[in-house]
Amino acid sequence: MAYERAFSIITLGAVVAFITQGGLLLLFSREDERSYSERSLFLVVLIYSILLGTVFMWISYYYDGDTFMFSKTDAMLYYNTSMHVAESGFRSGIGTIMNNYAFDDWGALIFDSIAMSIIPNKLFLNAVYVILGAFSSVLLFRISKHYMPDSYAFLAAMSYGTSSYIILFHCTFLKESLFIFVVICTVYYLYQFITNQSRYSLLAVALCLALLLLFRPAVAGMIAVSAFVYYGITQKGKAISLFLYAAAAGGFLISLKMIQGMVDSYTAGGDVDSVIAYRSNGSYSGSFNYFVSFFGAFLGPFPAFFSKSDSPSRLVFYGAGLMNKLFLVIPFWAGLLYSIKNRALEMLPLILFVLLEMVSAGYICASLELRKVLLHMPFMYILSFYGLYRWFQPVRLTHFFTFFTYAVVIGILFFWNVLRA
């Protein structure tokens, strides 16, 4: 009975998240250009994240007496380690981190330990993550303004920043909020360098890439590959283009080797109901599993309306934001195809990084585990609203694409939830 009461509250919280985000987007879609400022965006995302995050953590506390959001394995590992470092001293604690944890955990553990040394309370780190989330939205807004009017750029950034799944990660003790912020910073400074050729921007890109090595080295390789390919194409005819293509190929091979080396840990770890993990020893064939994995990579991840376990699940919280995101899938592919068709080279780094992430997630059967595909999702919003801006303006296309989008989304939702049953 306790589970049933908790699950009903979780469902209510997810419905509130879905409706309030949709209402927020409708409200700002009717504003004038003066409303689309970085200050407005920062405050909206910050306040909304605090309010919705508080609701999420209250529900978690109601369910099991803490605010670690139902799943505690990795979150408690980060929390206990950072608290130990804060109590034992930072210098000795760094040695503990380096001697006992993998290289791709160092970044989060060091950051968390610094935060816990300032205020040893989980809620303090959650507040820091909420602030980083608001800054992430501002950086996405700046990137988006390279390609579309302020109104579309604002809605793209706000759609991402107010999504329930990213706010949920702000409420945990996991590394994703910080990790995504560093990825967005890397791409932002890359576009700053592309725009102004500033050596300071290039130095910032190099520093961000070095930081990414402490979270997931393959991601740093993917961004570097995207940059090398872009500059190889723009420098066509020059000797340096051959060097850039060679560097891109080398970076891709290194990234692929890293990804291949992480296949076992990716497919064995995690706590999200994944059809790949669930059916891996079942009656479905490996080819079907790969079909589902690539289907999820290119169109998902998908919202789930119920938990497969007997206890409440974070899946329903994820589903609120993923439901709204799913309606942007068709515009995303429209924006990508428009960019390719019209040779919009300025979009190339974004497109390459997103596609590399998608293909990699599909290849390692990790596309249905939200933590593994979060990194390219901010940029999917940019490409989605770019597609809305470029393709959906002609009146003759509006009604057709609206109907087509709804039909596809309803079909995907039905397919996914029946498949999970």
Summary of the structure (lengths in Angstrom):
residues: 421
radius of gyration: 21.1
end to end distance: 22.1
largest distance: 70.3
contacts: 1437
relative contact order: 0.11
helix: 80%
strand: 0%
